[in-house]
Amino acid sequence: MYGTIGARLIHLGLQPSPKSAQVLVAAVASRPDIVDRNGELLATDLKTFSLFAEPRRILDVDETIEKLSTVFPDLEYRDVYEKLKTGKGFVWLRRQLSPGQQNQIMGLGLPGIGFRQEKRRFYPSGPTASYVIGLTDRDNRGISGLEKYLDDQGLTDLQSLGLASDLQPLQLSLDLRVQHIVRDEAMQAMENFRAIAAGGVVLNAKTGEVIAMTSVPDYDPNFPESALDKDRLNRMSAGLYEMGSTIKSFTTAMALDSGKVTLASTFDARQPIRIGAQTIRDFRGKGRVLTVPEVFICSSNIGSAREAEVVGVEAHRSFLQRMGLLDRLRTELPEVAKPTEPPVWKKVHSITAAFGHGFSTTPLQTAVGAAAFMNGGRLMPPTFLPRTIEEANALSERVVGARTSDDMRYLYNLNATAAGGSGKGGAVLGYRVGGKTGTAEKVVGGRYSRDRNFNVFLAAFPIEDPKYVILTIVDEPKLQGSSRAATAGVSAAPMAANIIRRAATMLGVTPDFTLQ
């Protein structure tokens, strides 16, 4: 009898491992930590245990389910019953248990029930940078944000080869401190103005590094199901909007860079422009001839349309494309929308595009384009990874001349300091901030609505040699104590000012309180 048993054991030992056993001993895929530019932890792996069953070894299915229900009250009886009756060698029952749940199940002493050690992604900062960092699925594979970027760069291949252990952390260009401030200000703006959403981005104008970017409402990646809640969208890179009067920055820069217009040029804004069925009017018109600085400060639709007429339809579209507003943005973040534009550009499209109507782009692209006006004229793709100035210059493309960049810095500064300038809401004591507002009426039912605005503010500082560009958005804000729509000057501009006031010293910009 002992000889028979011994022979059988030897025979079994020589057999290949069954598939279920191979699943149990398979190496658990690891992911590298993600840290901010200062080494602060943003994402890491934690050990966890998942519950499995070997149906062929279960003696009493009903009793097993009944006992498991004492630990998992939400257990679906029929679903588990069908799994345990299959006779398979391995089935999952519940992934990523808490230590308490694991201990309770072990105390039940159920045959055919076991645990497998896995890795679960943990995000110490919670929702602070959720749209940028992204998510992993229950198998620890990246499905959004920079988690997906990691997999797309070859992490999945390393995992399949068993080479994904002890990987170096992925360092981002984000500064967690500034990220927290931008998110906090966006949350406050959304609440104070009863808006449906808000967001912001802080961009290094000299390198293209994204220092902070947020969109609210957001979600906590530690509870990934919250990402499916209503209105969860990264509006900064995946939302498409008519960007309103911020686009006048591009129109004015285009006119100046064409060589046909200077700061001393004038445009007749005495009468509305009628083209086809369209009538172009100014929101608060002066009813007179305007200089280029006045067109910019007064945010004249008529003046901007005249600037576009000087350049021409084809050159206008070509300029917007060169500035990156009409093509899908190139960056590490997967969630990037492709802008929309008229299938064929005609004069009417050029005129309306001059003041931000008729084509849609993302807020992030608008900030990237504006950065080129501030840094001397070089457009560089944004990055969520650290980048030096030398690397940025090698990747960049000159899109406007240095003289145009000087003129645009002058206009941004003038708009924030001159009487009647729309950028005055972004002023911060001790810092020289330039800016441009954009209050865009949203299209509702095929028509522009006076009750729903998409508000934008573009800011740059220190304006004499800007290192940072900040763009803030507030979607459908309402005036406090009223149902009327708020403008960018009272909603998005103060939000940018608060970000600068709180974050400037963290960004290495020292205040000068002798400035007026």
C-alpha positions in Angstrom: 0.0 0.0 0.0 2.8 2.4 0.9 4.6 1.5 -2.3 1.5 2.3 -4.3 1.0 5.7 -2.6 4.7 6.5 -3.1 4.6 5.7 -6.8 1.4 7.8 -7.2 3.1 10.8 -5.5 6.1 10.5 -7.8 3.8 10.3 -10.8 1.9 13.4 -9.7 5.1 15.3 -9.0 6.3 14.7 -12.6 3.1 16.1 -14.1 3.0 19.7 -15.4 1.3 22.2 -13.1 -2.3 22.7 -13.9 -3.4 26.1 -15.3 -5.0 27.1 -12.0 -1.8 26.6 -10.1 0.1 28.6 -12.7 -2.3 31.4 -12.2 -1.6 31.3 -8.4 2.2 31.4 -8.7 2.4 33.9 -11.5 4.5 37.0 -10.7 2.4 40.0 -9.7 3.0 42.9 -12.1 4.6 46.0 -10.5 4.4 49.6 -11.5 7.0 52.3 -10.8 6.1 55.0 -8.3 5.1 58.4 -9.7 6.5 61.5 -8.0 6.2 65.3 -8.5 9.1 67.5 -9.5 10.2 67.7 -5.8 10.0 64.0 -5.2 6.6 64.0 -3.4 4.8 60.7 -3.9 1.8 60.8 -6.2 1.2 57.1 -6.9 2.6 53.8 -5.6 1.9 50.1 -5.3 0.4 48.5 -2.2 0.3 44.8 -1.5 -3.3 43.4 -1.3 -5.0 40.0 -1.4 -7.7 38.8 -3.7 -10.1 35.9 -3.1 -10.4 33.0 -5.5 -12.0 29.6 -5.5 -11.2 26.2 -6.9 -14.7 24.8 -7.6 -13.6 21.2 -8.0 -12.4 21.2 -4.4 -15.5 22.8 -2.8 -17.6 20.3 -0.9 -20.8 22.2 -0.3 -21.5 25.2 -2.6 -24.5 26.5 -0.6 -22.7 26.4 2.7 -19.7 28.2 1.1 -21.8 31.0 -0.3 -23.7 31.3 3.0 -20.5 31.8 5.0 -19.0 34.1 2.5 -22.1 36.3 2.7 -21.3 37.0 6.4 -18.2 38.8 5.2 -19.7 40.2 1.9 -23.3 41.1 2.5 -23.6 42.4 -1.1 -22.5 39.0 -2.5 -24.7 38.1 -5.6 -25.8 34.6 -4.7 -26.8 33.5 -8.3 -23.6 34.8 -9.8 -21.3 33.1 -7.2 -23.4 29.9 -7.4 -22.9 29.6 -11.1 -19.1 30.2 -10.8 -18.7 27.5 -8.1 -20.8 25.0 -10.0 -18.7 25.2 -13.2 -16.2 22.6 -12.0 -13.3 24.8 -13.2 -9.9 24.8 -11.5 -9.9 28.5 -10.8 -12.4 31.4 -10.6 -12.1 34.9 -9.0 -14.6 35.8 -6.3 -13.5 39.2 -5.0 -10.5 41.4 -5.9 -8.5 43.6 -3.5 -9.7 42.7 -0.1 -9.1 44.7 3.1 -6.9 43.0 5.7 -10.0 42.6 7.9 -12.0 40.8 5.2 -9.1 38.5 4.6 -8.8 37.6 8.3 -12.6 36.9 8.5 -12.5 34.6 5.5 -9.5 32.7 6.8 -11.4 32.1 10.1 -14.2 30.4 8.1 -12.0 27.5 7.2 -13.6 26.9 3.8 -12.0 24.2 1.6 -11.4 25.3 -2.0 -11.1 29.0 -1.1 -7.8 30.8 -1.2 -6.0 34.1 -1.6 -3.6 35.5 -4.1 -1.3 38.4 -3.3 -1.6 41.3 -5.8 -0.6 44.9 -6.2 -3.1 47.7 -5.8 -2.4 51.3 -6.9 -2.6 53.9 -4.1 -2.7 57.7 -4.7 -1.6 59.6 -1.5 -2.9 62.9 -2.8 -6.3 61.6 -3.6 -8.2 63.7 -6.2 -5.6 66.6 -6.2 -4.1 65.5 -9.6 -6.4 62.8 -10.6 -6.9 63.7 -14.3 -3.2 64.0 -14.9 -2.0 60.9 -13.0 -4.9 58.8 -14.2 -6.1 55.3 -13.2 -5.3 51.7 -13.3 -7.7 48.8 -13.6 -8.0 45.9 -11.1 -5.2 44.2 -12.9 -3.0 47.2 -12.2 -2.8 48.2 -15.9 -3.0 51.9 -16.8 -6.2 53.0 -18.4 -6.0 56.8 -18.3 -3.7 59.7 -17.7 0.0 59.2 -17.2 -0.7 55.7 -15.9 -1.7 54.8 -19.4 1.2 56.7 -20.8 3.5 54.5 -18.7 2.0 51.3 -20.2 2.2 52.8 -23.8 5.9 53.5 -23.3 6.7 49.8 -22.8 5.8 49.0 -19.2 3.4 46.3 -20.3 6.2 44.6 -22.2 8.5 44.7 -19.2 5.8 43.2 -17.0 5.2 40.4 -19.4 8.9 39.6 -19.3 9.0 39.7 -15.5 11.4 42.8 -15.6 9.0 45.3 -14.0 10.5 45.1 -10.4 12.6 47.8 -8.8 11.8 50.4 -11.6 12.9 53.9 -11.1 10.1 56.4 -10.2 8.5 58.4 -12.9 9.1 62.1 -12.1 6.6 64.6 -13.4 6.9 68.3 -14.0 4.0 68.9 -11.6 4.5 70.7 -8.4 2.1 69.1 -5.9 2.0 72.3 -3.8 0.9 74.5 -6.8 -1.4 71.7 -8.0 -3.2 71.8 -4.6 -3.6 75.6 -4.9 -4.9 75.5 -8.4 -7.5 72.8 -7.5 -8.5 74.7 -4.4 -9.1 77.9 -6.3 -11.1 76.0 -9.0 -13.3 74.4 -6.3 -13.9 77.8 -4.7 -14.7 79.5 -8.0 -17.2 76.7 -9.0 -18.9 77.0 -5.6 -18.9 80.8 -5.4 -20.3 81.3 -8.9 -22.5 78.2 -8.9 -20.7 77.1 -12.0 -21.0 73.7 -13.6 -17.2 73.4 -13.8 -13.9 75.2 -13.4 -10.2 74.6 -14.1 -6.8 76.0 -14.5 -3.3 75.4 -15.8 0.1 76.8 -14.8 2.6 76.5 -17.6 6.3 77.3 -17.7 6.5 79.6 -20.7 10.2 79.0 -21.2 10.2 75.1 -21.1 6.6 74.1 -21.8 6.4 72.2 -18.5 3.0 71.9 -17.0 3.5 72.8 -13.4 -0.2 72.3 -12.4 -3.4 71.5 -14.2 -6.8 70.8 -12.7 -10.4 70.4 -13.8 -13.3 70.2 -11.4 -15.5 68.3 -10.7 -12.9 65.6 -10.5 -12.7 62.2 -8.8 -10.6 60.2 -6.2 -8.5 57.6 -8.1 -8.4 55.5 -4.9 -12.2 55.0 -5.6 -12.1 54.5 -9.4 -15.8 54.1 -9.7 -16.2 57.8 -8.9 -14.6 58.6 -12.3 -17.8 57.4 -13.9 -19.9 60.0 -12.1 -21.7 62.7 -14.2 -19.6 65.5 -15.7 -16.2 63.9 -14.9 -14.2 65.3 -17.8 -10.7 66.8 -18.0 -11.9 70.0 -19.5 -8.4 71.5 -19.8 -7.2 69.0 -22.4 -10.3 67.0 -23.4 -12.9 69.7 -23.5 -13.5 71.8 -26.6 -14.7 75.4 -26.3 -15.0 78.6 -28.2 -12.4 80.5 -26.2 -13.9 83.9 -26.7 -11.9 87.1 -26.5 -8.7 85.3 -25.5 -8.4 84.5 -29.2 -8.0 88.2 -29.9 -4.5 87.8 -28.5 -3.8 85.5 -31.5 -5.6 87.9 -34.0 -3.6 90.9 -32.8 -0.3 88.9 -32.8 -1.1 87.7 -36.3 -1.7 91.2 -37.6 1.5 92.5 -36.0 3.6 89.6 -37.2 2.4 90.0 -40.7 4.3 93.3 -41.0 1.2 95.0 -42.3 0.2 96.4 -38.9 2.0 98.1 -36.1 1.0 99.3 -32.6 0.4 102.7 -34.2 -2.1 101.4 -36.8 -5.7 102.3 -36.5 -9.0 100.5 -37.4 -12.4 102.0 -38.0 -14.8 100.6 -35.4 -17.6 103.3 -35.8 -20.1 101.0 -37.5 -21.0 97.3 -37.2 -19.7 94.9 -39.9 -22.4 93.3 -41.9 -21.4 90.1 -43.8 -24.1 87.9 -45.2 -26.6 87.3 -42.4 -24.1 88.2 -39.8 -23.8 91.6 -38.0 -20.6 92.1 -36.0 -21.0 94.5 -33.1 -18.9 95.5 -30.1 -20.1 94.6 -26.6 -19.2 98.0 -25.2 -18.3 99.9 -28.4 -16.5 103.2 -28.5 -18.0 104.2 -31.8 -14.8 105.6 -33.2 -11.5 104.8 -34.8 -9.3 102.7 -32.5 -5.6 102.1 -32.3 -4.2 98.6 -32.0 -3.8 98.9 -28.2 -7.3 100.3 -28.0 -8.7 97.4 -30.0 -7.0 95.0 -27.5 -7.9 96.9 -24.3 -11.5 97.5 -25.4 -11.7 93.9 -26.7 -13.3 95.2 -29.9 -14.9 92.6 -32.1 -15.0 95.0 -35.0 -11.4 96.0 -34.6 -10.3 92.4 -34.4 -12.3 91.6 -37.5 -10.6 94.4 -39.3 -7.2 93.0 -38.2 -8.1 89.7 -39.7 -9.2 91.3 -43.0 -5.8 92.9 -43.4 -4.1 89.4 -43.2 -6.6 87.5 -45.4 -8.7 84.3 -44.9 -6.0 81.8 -46.0 -3.2 83.4 -44.0 -5.5 83.6 -40.9 -6.3 79.9 -40.8 -2.6 79.1 -41.5 -1.6 81.2 -38.5 -4.0 79.6 -36.2 -2.8 76.2 -37.3 0.8 77.3 -36.9 0.0 78.3 -33.3 -1.3 74.8 -32.6 -5.0 75.7 -32.1 -6.5 73.6 -35.0 -4.6 70.3 -34.6 -4.6 67.7 -31.8 -2.1 68.6 -29.1 1.1 66.5 -28.8 1.8 65.7 -25.2 2.1 62.7 -22.9 -1.5 62.9 -21.6 -3.8 60.5 -23.7 -7.0 62.5 -23.0 -6.6 65.2 -25.6 -9.4 66.4 -27.9 -9.1 67.3 -31.5 -10.2 70.9 -32.2 -13.1 71.6 -34.5 -13.3 74.2 -37.3 -15.4 75.0 -40.4 -14.8 72.4 -43.2 -14.1 75.3 -45.6 -12.9 78.7 -44.4 -14.7 81.7 -46.0 -14.4 85.4 -45.1 -17.3 85.1 -42.6 -15.4 82.3 -40.8 -12.2 84.4 -40.6 -14.1 87.4 -39.3 -15.9 85.5 -36.5 -12.7 83.5 -35.7 -10.9 86.8 -35.1 -12.9 87.3 -31.9 -13.1 83.6 -30.9 -16.3 82.3 -32.5 -16.8 79.5 -35.0 -14.0 77.2 -34.0 -13.3 75.2 -30.8 -10.1 74.3 -29.2 -8.9 73.2 -25.7 -7.9 75.5 -22.9 -4.5 73.8 -22.7 -3.8 74.6 -26.3 -4.8 78.2 -25.8 -2.3 78.5 -22.9 0.5 76.8 -25.0 -0.1 79.2 -27.9 -0.1 82.3 -25.6 3.1 81.2 -24.0 4.8 81.6 -27.4 3.8 85.3 -27.4 5.4 85.7 -23.9 8.7 83.8 -24.4 10.1 85.5 -27.4 8.0 83.7 -30.1 8.8 80.0 -29.7 6.0 77.4 -29.7 6.9 74.3 -27.7 4.8 71.2 -27.1 3.6 71.0 -23.5 5.1 68.3 -21.3 4.1 66.7 -18.0 7.7 65.5 -17.6 10.8 67.6 -16.5 12.4 69.5 -19.3 15.4 71.9 -19.5 15.4 75.2 -21.4 17.9 73.7 -23.8 15.7 70.7 -24.5 12.7 72.9 -24.9 14.5 75.2 -27.4 15.6 72.1 -29.4 11.9 71.0 -29.6 10.4 74.4 -30.2 9.4 76.2 -33.4 9.5 79.9 -34.0 6.0 81.0 -34.8 6.2 84.8 -34.4 9.1 87.2 -34.3 10.8 88.6 -31.2 9.3 92.1 -31.9 5.8 90.6 -32.0 6.5 89.0 -28.6 7.6 92.3 -27.2 4.5 94.0 -28.5 2.2 91.3 -27.0 3.8 91.6 -23.6 3.3 95.4 -23.8 -0.4 94.9 -24.6 -0.9 92.3 -21.9 0.6 94.6 -19.4 -1.4 97.6 -20.7 -4.6 95.6 -20.5 -4.0 94.9 -16.8 -3.0 98.4 -15.8 -4.7 100.9 -18.1 -8.1 102.4 -17.1 -10.8 100.2 -18.5 -8.5 97.3 -19.2 -10.2 93.9 -18.8 -7.2 92.3 -17.2 -7.3 94.5 -14.0 -9.1 91.7 -12.2 -5.9 89.6 -12.4 -3.7 92.2 -10.7 -1.7 91.0 -7.7 0.1 93.4 -5.3 3.9 92.9 -5.6 3.8 91.2 -9.0 3.6 92.6 -12.5 0.8 90.5 -14.1 -0.5 90.9 -17.7 -3.7 89.4 -18.9 -6.6 89.0 -21.3 -10.1 88.0 -20.5 -12.5 86.0 -22.6 -16.3 85.9 -22.0 -17.7 83.5 -24.6 -21.4 83.0 -24.9 -22.1 79.3 -25.2 -24.1 77.8 -28.1 -27.4 76.4 -26.9 -29.9 75.0 -29.5 -27.8 76.3 -32.3 -27.8 79.9 -31.0 -25.6 81.9 -28.7 -27.1 82.2 -25.3 -26.8 85.4 -23.2 -27.4 83.4 -20.0 -24.6 80.9 -20.3 -21.0 81.9 -20.5 -17.7 80.1 -20.8 -15.2 82.4 -19.1 -11.4 82.4 -19.5 -8.5 84.4 -18.2 -5.0 84.3 -19.7 -2.3 85.7 -17.4 1.5 86.0 -17.6 4.0 87.0 -15.0 6.4 88.7 -14.4 5.2 90.5 -17.5 8.6 92.1 -18.4 10.0 88.6 -18.9 7.3 86.1 -18.3 8.3 82.7 -16.8 4.7 81.5 -16.2 1.5 81.5 -18.1 -1.7 80.8 -16.2 -5.1 80.1 -17.8 -8.2 79.7 -15.7 -11.8 78.8 -16.8 -15.2 79.0 -15.2 -18.0 77.3 -17.0 -21.5 78.9 -16.8 -20.8 81.1 -13.7 -23.6 83.2 -12.2 -23.2 86.5 -10.4 -23.4 86.2 -6.7 -27.0 86.7 -5.5 -28.3 86.7 -9.1 -29.2 84.4 -11.9 -27.4 86.5 -14.4 -24.3 85.2 -16.1 -21.0 86.4 -14.7 -18.2 87.7 -17.0 -14.6 86.6 -17.0 -13.4 89.8 -15.3 -15.2 88.9 -12.1 -14.9 85.1 -12.1 -11.9 83.7 -14.0 -9.5 86.7 -13.5 -9.7 86.8 -9.7 -9.1 83.0 -9.7 -5.9 83.5 -11.6 -4.9 86.4 -9.2 -5.4 84.1 -6.2 -3.3 81.4 -7.7 -0.4 83.9 -8.4 -0.8 85.4 -4.9 -0.5 81.9 -3.2 1.9 80.2 -5.5 4.3 82.8 -6.9 6.9 82.4 -4.1 6.8 78.6 -4.5 7.5 79.1 -8.2 10.6 81.2 -7.3 9.1 84.6 -8.2 10.0 87.1 -5.5 7.4 89.9 -4.9 8.4 93.6 -5.2 6.0 95.7 -3.2 7.4 98.9 -4.6 5.4 98.1 -7.8 2.2 100.0 -8.2 
